[in-house]
Amino acid sequence: MTKRPNIRPKALRILSLSDRATTGLLALGELRFACSLGRSGKSFLKREGDGASPRGAFVLRRLFYRQDRMPPPRSGLKASALRESDGWCETVGDRNYNRLVRIPYATAHETMRRADHLYDIVIETSHNERPRIQGHGSAVFFHLRRPDGGPTAGCIAVSLRDMRIILQRVGRKTRIVI
C-alpha cells in the first residue's frame, strides 16, 4: 500500500460579502468554516486600534496554547504553551511594538493568557512584521471565536472545533489571505 504524501494547503482564504462584513468564511481547500473578522471589517490601510482585519497575505508564525486548559494541539506548526508572563506590546513608539513581551510591561500591552477562552489557541501572523511600522497595527492573530460569533478587534477567529480541524492541515509555509 502506498502512503499518501502529507500535502498541506498553501493558504487559508478569508471570504466575505464586503470589506465592511464582520463575519465570513475561511476556505481551506474544499472545506469552509464560519469565521469572525474585525469589528470594522477588512482594510488595506490598517492602523492601530481601528478594529479592522488587515487585507493581505500573512504567514502563520508561532502557535500558542493554554496548557492548563488543553493538551498541545496537533498541527504542522510548533506549539508553545502560553506563560503567565506573556504579553503583546501595543504601544506605538515602543521599541517592542507588535512583539511578544514579558509582563508586567511598562506600556500598553495585551495579556496573552486571557480569562476568557479566545486565546486558548492563538497563532501569531506575520502582519506588520518586516518591516515593522509603528502604528500600522499590532497583535493581529488567528484565534478562537467568541461564543456569540461576534467580531474581533482586528483578528480572524474560528470555533475551537474548527480550529482543531484547520490546525491539522496547516504548516510553516501556510499563509492566511485576508
N, C-alpha and C positions, 0 to 999 in steps of 0.2 A: 504494500500500500504506500503510495507516495504522500509525503507530508506537504500540506499546502503552505506556501510561503506566508509569513506574517506581514501582510500588507496593511499599512496604516494610511488613513486618508491624509492628503496634504493640507486640507483646510476644513475648518468649521465655518460655514457661511451663515450670516445673520440675515434673514429675510423679513421685511416689514412692509406694511402698506404705504407708509410715507416716512419722511425724515422726522416727523413730529410724533410718530407712534411710540408708545412706551412698552408695547409688547410685540412679539414677533415669533418667528420660528427659527430654530437653529437647525441647519441642514448638515448632516454628516452622511455623505454618500446618499443612499436612498432613504435613510432614516430622517425623521423630523421630530423635533422636540419643542414644546412651548418654552419661550424664554421671556425674561423681563429685560428691558433696556432702561437707559437713564430717564429721569422724570421730564427732561426736555427733549427726548428723542435722540437723534443722531446728528453729529455736526462735524464738518471738516475743520472748523475753527475752534477746537476745544480750548477752553480756558478754565483755570482753577475755580471750582465752585459753581460752574454753570449748569451742572446737572445733566449734561449731555454725554452720551457714549460717543467716543471719537470714531470718525469714519477712517478706515484704512485697514491694512493687513498687519497683524502683530503675531509674533512668535509666542507660544506658551512657554514661560520660563520655569519658575520654581513652583512646585506643588506643596502646599502646607495643609496639615490636617490637625484636628483636636484629638490627641491620643487618649485623653481622658473620656472621650465620648465614642470613639470607634477605633478599630484596628486600621493600620495603613491601607489606603485604598489600592486596589490592583490597577496598575497603569503602566504605560510605557514611559511615564515621567517619574523621576526620582521623587519620593515623598519624604518630607521632613516634618517632624512634629513641631507644632507651634509652642513656643515657650511663653511663660508669664511675662517675660521682659520684651517680647516682640511688639514693635510699633512701626508705623509708616509715616515718615515726615511729610507734612502737607504745607509747610510754611514757605511761601515764596520768598526767595532771598537767602534761605538757609543753605549751607553747603551740602546738607544731606537731603535736600528737596527731592521728593519722589524716590526715596530709598528706605530700605529696612533700617530701623534704628532700635536702640535699646532704651526701654522706658524704665523709670521716668525720664522724659526728654524735655529740655528747656522750652521748646517752641511747640506750636500746634502739631499734633500727630493723631493718627488713628490707632486705636488699640486693636491688635490683631486677634487676641483671644477675647472675643466678644461674649457678652452674656447670652445673646440670642444665638441662633444656630446658623446664621448666614455665612460665617467663616469656618464652620466645622470642616469644610473643604474649600480652599481658596487657592487660585492659581494666579501668580503674577504674570502679567503680559509685558511685552516689550514696548508698550506705548510710552512715548517721551523718554526713551532710554538713551539713545545715541543719535544725535546729540540730545542731552537733557537740557531743555529750555525752561527757565524759570517762568512759572505762571501758565504753562501750556497743559496743565493737568497732571495730577498725581493719583496714585492708588487706583488705577484702572485695572480691576481684577475680573476674573471669571469665577463666580462663586455660587452659593446656594440661594435659591429664590425664597422670598418671604411667603409664608403660608397663604396669604391672600392674593399672591401673584402680582403685587404692586410693583411700581417702578423702583429702580436703583438710583444711586447718587451719580451714576455715570458708568457703571459696570455692565456686565452681561451676567444674568443669573438663570439657573435652571433648578428643577427639583432634585432632591437627593437621589431619588430613584434614577432619574435621567442622567445625573452626573456620573453615577456609577457605571452606567452603560457607556457613556461617552469616554470616560477615563480609560476603559479597557481597550479603546480603539485609537487613542492618540499617543504621540511620542514627541521626542525632542524637536523634530522638524515640522510638526503640525503648527499651522497658523490659524488664527481666528480672524475672519474677514468681516468687518462691520460696515 
